[in-house]
Amino acid sequence: MNLLGAEKVRPAAGDIVVIIHGLATPLVLRGAPYAARMNVAANPNVALIVDLQNAGVSVRVCSQAMVGNKIRPDQVTSGAAINDSALTTLASLQLRGFALTPD
């Protein structure tokens, strides 16, 4: 978002989608489940997720990765949408004209 802003690009809400999957999946845990799992006081990622959402970014998490990481839907931080699978979501978005920016 910062780099787009530096180029004076202002995407509309929903034009940018972040899909959390794989080993990164626990970052979408609510505070208490994250703290218990990671043995820390709080989930520092929640503030970033809120900031992204406030900037119009759609934050999604792969339900298949949730199963693999033993994360229940009620443990996911509010605002992170649960999708059936990252692979399906990626394919669907690309078919609708979204560009994939791999990590």
Helices and strands as residue ranges (DSSP letters): H 2-6, E 17-20, G 22-28, H 31-38, H 45-54, E 58-62, H 63-68, G 73-75, E 81-83, H 86-95
